[in-house]
């Protein structure tokens, strides 16, 4: 085959190019089409039902009327708690990797392997982990120590679902933060050190403020992921219907994704719940897309800021 | 906001940069100078404790650095805890005699003679008078759905990546890439919903299938979830092929497609393989899509038109209703260990492939 390029007739060369461009182009078009059809279907069927009352009311009459406010509330509570838990751990790991650790050392490589593998663990496995560790081990332990064995924390609850989700989103925060830290020009660190600042002072006053948009990006991406995942919370705290909003950390909660799952698989009357179902999916999609779009904007702003700087 | 208190810190830094930079770089500085100060009003707010930091330096420093070092190991801790706590719940399956009466590893993997059946069979029926825990129907179901998903996702993902990196103009690229990112952001429960409500009906009408929810529907829906994974990693791999390779090939008289097929694709091969491995791991572990679209019948068959039940969907559907610590509970955690082990293996494989590609192309760019 070697050297055949020279002898290939012009027409075959042209034909090969056209075929390859068309083939790969078709793949790209199909991918675009898939996204367009999914979005189009959800928007077309979901938009008519998306009203203010739908967003602010509780479900009524066996989920065939009313709104989804408790599910929105539960989702927000979940991701807020998750963010509080994941940010310190994720940012600290990234700071350690990019500012302290020797990139060649065995420990650093081990941390990196752990981060990459954590990102690939199936979400349902996180659900098992949350049940086995947070609920059955930590929760039951707290009950034994503080509540004399009475069941308070030793059952599926908002706090355990949030912590499970925090473990799942940890790699997202670490990767985004590390990227942001790496984008901060070295000169800034050197200048800070030259002024007599310690390493920690440099990080706290120079590096972190500069990297803040990137860290924000990571947090937003993590929230978007956390808002959409269902499998990790199946056994760690979500409930199908609750008459009251969760009032404390050890309450159960409703969640948008789980609401979609239950409504679409276990509804006794599919036609009656269908409009509500579509509108719920639309809310969930808009929520995750808005978060992702914000992350993209923040990130591109950050890139532009460093574009003129020396690296 | 806090801007006024920030500027004394920012100014000396920028001046220090002026000193550090060569004269040739100076022209770019005026554009760099102001923005950090301007944009700082939204990013610094809430950091009111700054003046206190300096006064308490020694103890605060040691503590903070200690915290950073300890928290840095959270990912390693998470991986170990996941392994330990899932393993702990699955462990009784291997040695507990009470559970052993109901289910053992051998009973899970070898065909059993059940009362009322003519021959030994693999049956998953954990909730019945005689609970049956054959793992093969679930494993085969998982493989079937995964295979269908890969058959759809690999050509589309790699093809689209090749198109974007080799043929597409800038404008087209800026349509395709964000769209794929959009797809990556769609929660899997939404894909499952779409498969269940829309795709299942379409496919049944077009192909005339018996069961509305089957391996084909679940597999195609699953491919939507892994196309972004394969696309992103492949696109990066194609982009990482050094320009000099392409130029050398073109200089030797190769046509565009010949360069792509014989130079670009082999050079990016390990990267593409890594993307496929990551996609595979994701497909095997994905839960909500298969839970909603596969029909969830544990039938041992090879037909893509039959309903299937995957390992992940089985855990999701059954764990909520089992007796804590019982045989069924233990078996479900054991299935979790299987999933965890498999995805760990595919991840390490993918990482190995990426590392190999970096080494191979290292120093060439």
Interface residues (C-beta under 8 A of the other chain):
Chain A: X1 X5 X6 X8 X13 X14 X16 X17 X19 X20 X21 X23 X24 X25 X26 X27 X28 X30 X31 X32 X34 X35 X38 X39 X41 X42 X88 X89 X90 X92 X93 X95 X96 X97 X100 X101 X110 X111 X113 X114 X115 X116 X117 X118 X119 X120 X121 X122 X123 X124 X125 X126 X127 X128 X129 X131 X132 X133 X136 X137 X167 X170 X171 X174 X187 X188 X190 X191 X192 X194 X195 X198 X200 X201 X204 X205 X206 X209 X210 X212 X213 X224 X227 X228 X229 X230 X231 X234 X235 X257 X258 X260 X261 X264 X265 X274 X277 X281 X284 X285 X288 X289 X292 X296 X305 X308 X309 X310
Chain B: X9 X12 X13 X16 X17 X20 X21 X25 X28 X31 X32 X35 X36 X39 X40 X43 X44 X47 X50 X53 X54 X57 X61 X64 X65 X67 X68 X69 X71 X72 X73 X74 X75 X76 X78 X79 X81 X82 X85 X86 X88 X89 X155 X156 X157 X158 X159 X160 X162 X163 X164 X166 X167 X168 X172 X175 X176 X178 X179 X180 X181 X182 X183 X185 X186 X187 X188 X189 X190 X191 X192 X193 X194 X196 X197 X198 X224 X227 X231 X252 X253 X254 X255 X256 X257 X258 X260 X261 X262 X278 X281 X282 X284 X285 X286 X287 X288 X291 X292 X312 X315 X316 X319 X320 X324 X332 X333 X336 X339 X340 X343 X344 X346 X347 X348 X351
